Amino acid sequence: MSIRTFLLAAAAAAALAGCQTAPPGQGLVPTRDARAAIEGAHARLLKAYNACDADAFVAAYAGAFTFVTSSTRTAVTGPTGLRAWLAPGCASTPYPVVELRGQSLTVDGDVAVLSGQYLFRIPSGSSRIDVPQHFTMALRRVGADWRVVAHHLSIVPPAAR
């Protein structure tokens, strides 16, 4: 074994030493208060999106974050990029809206992970097209608030709908 391989293995073992595990399929169960705070933060983000409230939408994210969708070519990592991503939809009439179709939550200390499915309703002429998307969102507790540090959306393939 080379010294480089040994050092990489030692670093990985040290990083994993503090990890907690749970029985398969159970994850780490949040307290009722933590669940309410995290799900409330997510609900405010969706409300801001649906109202095209760019200030509230951007405020839901931490100072450093990553946002990626099926339509972004590169990761969005700043408030200006979030505003630019939101602007075209908000300029349309009617503008896109999103519904939460289900989510699961795992919490470990000051970090939470939500995953689930959204239903985006995208304008198309005088009607809207329904576009289901999977999401994964990581949030970090900042004081009493939870802020998004990573948010990924991907379109559900037609065969899986």
C-alpha positions as CSV (number, residue, x, y, z in Angstrom):
1,M,0.0,0.0,0.0
2,S,1.4,3.4,-1.0
3,I,1.7,6.1,1.6
4,R,-0.9,8.2,-0.3
5,T,-3.4,5.3,-0.2
6,F,-2.7,4.8,3.5
7,L,-3.2,8.6,4.2
8,L,-6.5,8.7,2.2
9,A,-7.8,5.6,4.0
10,A,-6.8,7.1,7.4
11,A,-8.5,10.4,6.6
12,A,-11.7,8.6,5.5
13,A,-11.8,6.5,8.7
14,A,-11.3,9.6,10.8
15,A,-14.1,11.4,9.0
16,L,-16.5,8.5,9.5
17,A,-15.6,7.9,13.1
18,G,-18.2,10.4,14.4
19,C,-21.0,9.2,12.1
20,Q,-24.2,7.9,13.6
21,T,-26.2,5.1,12.1
22,A,-29.7,4.1,12.5
23,P,-31.5,0.8,11.7
24,P,-32.2,0.5,8.0
25,G,-35.0,2.8,6.8
26,Q,-35.4,4.7,10.0
27,G,-32.9,7.6,9.8
28,L,-32.5,10.0,12.7
29,V,-35.8,11.1,14.0
30,P,-36.2,14.8,14.7
31,T,-37.9,16.2,17.7
32,R,-41.4,17.6,17.2
33,D,-40.1,21.2,17.5
34,A,-37.3,20.6,15.1
35,R,-39.7,19.0,12.6
36,A,-42.0,22.0,12.9
37,A,-39.2,24.5,12.4
38,I,-37.6,22.7,9.4
39,E,-40.9,22.0,7.7
40,G,-42.0,25.6,8.4
41,A,-38.8,26.9,6.7
42,H,-39.5,24.7,3.7
43,A,-43.1,25.9,3.5
44,R,-42.0,29.5,3.6
45,L,-39.6,28.8,0.7
46,L,-42.4,27.3,-1.4
47,K,-44.8,30.2,-0.5
48,A,-42.1,32.7,-1.6
49,Y,-41.7,30.8,-4.9
50,N,-45.4,30.8,-5.5
51,A,-45.7,34.5,-4.8
52,C,-42.6,35.3,-6.9
53,D,-41.3,37.0,-3.7
54,A,-37.6,37.0,-4.7
55,D,-36.5,38.6,-1.4
56,A,-38.2,36.0,0.7
57,F,-37.0,33.2,-1.6
58,V,-33.4,34.3,-1.4
59,A,-33.7,34.8,2.4
60,A,-34.5,31.1,2.8
61,Y,-30.9,30.2,1.7
62,A,-27.8,30.3,3.8
63,G,-24.9,32.6,2.9
64,A,-23.1,29.8,1.2
65,F,-25.3,27.3,-0.8
66,T,-25.6,25.2,-3.9
67,F,-28.8,25.1,-6.0
68,V,-29.1,22.8,-9.0
69,T,-32.1,21.8,-11.2
70,S,-32.7,19.9,-14.4
71,S,-32.6,23.3,-16.2
72,T,-29.4,24.8,-14.7
73,R,-26.2,24.3,-16.6
74,T,-24.1,25.0,-13.6
75,A,-24.8,25.2,-9.9
76,V,-26.3,28.5,-8.6
77,T,-24.3,29.6,-5.6
78,G,-25.4,33.2,-4.8
79,P,-28.4,35.4,-4.3
80,T,-27.9,37.0,-7.7
81,G,-28.0,33.6,-9.4
82,L,-31.2,32.7,-7.5
83,R,-32.9,35.9,-8.5
84,A,-31.8,35.3,-12.1
85,W,-33.2,31.7,-12.0
86,L,-36.5,32.9,-10.5
87,A,-37.0,36.0,-12.8
88,P,-38.1,34.4,-16.1
89,G,-40.9,32.4,-14.5
90,C,-42.1,35.4,-12.5
91,A,-42.2,37.4,-15.7
92,S,-44.7,35.0,-17.3
93,T,-48.5,35.2,-16.8
94,P,-49.5,33.0,-15.2
95,Y,-46.3,32.3,-13.4
96,P,-45.2,28.8,-12.4
97,V,-46.3,27.5,-9.0
98,V,-45.2,24.5,-7.0
99,E,-47.0,22.1,-4.7
100,L,-45.3,19.8,-2.2
101,R,-46.4,16.2,-2.9
102,G,-44.6,14.5,0.0
103,Q,-41.4,14.6,1.9
104,S,-39.3,12.8,4.4
105,L,-37.0,14.4,7.0
106,T,-33.8,13.3,8.7
107,V,-32.0,15.5,11.3
108,D,-28.6,15.2,12.8
109,G,-27.8,18.0,15.1
110,D,-27.7,21.3,13.2
111,V,-28.2,19.6,9.8
112,A,-31.4,18.4,8.2
113,V,-32.1,16.6,5.0
114,L,-35.5,16.8,3.3
115,S,-36.3,14.7,0.2
116,G,-39.5,14.2,-1.7
117,Q,-41.5,15.3,-4.6
118,Y,-42.8,18.6,-5.9
119,L,-45.4,19.2,-8.6
120,F,-44.5,22.3,-10.7
121,R,-47.3,23.8,-12.7
122,I,-45.6,25.5,-15.6
123,P,-47.5,28.0,-17.9
124,S,-48.1,26.9,-21.4
125,G,-50.3,29.3,-23.4
126,S,-53.5,29.8,-21.4
127,S,-53.0,26.6,-19.3
128,R,-50.3,24.9,-17.3
129,I,-48.4,21.8,-17.7
130,D,-47.8,19.6,-14.6
131,V,-44.1,18.7,-14.1
132,P,-43.3,16.4,-11.2
133,Q,-39.8,16.7,-9.8
134,H,-37.9,14.9,-7.1
135,F,-36.0,17.1,-4.6
136,T,-33.3,16.8,-2.0
137,M,-32.6,19.7,0.3
138,A,-30.1,20.1,3.0
139,L,-30.6,22.8,5.7
140,R,-28.4,24.0,8.5
141,R,-29.6,25.6,11.7
142,V,-28.4,29.2,11.9
143,G,-29.4,30.6,15.3
144,A,-33.1,29.8,15.6
145,D,-33.7,29.6,11.8
146,W,-33.0,26.8,9.3
147,R,-31.4,27.9,6.0
148,V,-31.0,25.9,2.8
149,V,-27.4,25.0,2.1
150,A,-28.0,22.6,-0.8
151,H,-31.1,22.1,-3.0
152,H,-31.4,19.8,-6.0
153,L,-34.4,19.3,-8.3
154,S,-34.7,16.7,-11.0
155,I,-37.6,16.0,-13.4
156,V,-39.3,12.7,-12.7
157,P,-38.9,10.5,-15.8
158,P,-42.2,9.9,-17.7
159,A,-41.9,6.1,-17.1
160,A,-41.8,6.7,-13.3
161,R,-44.8,9.0,-13.1
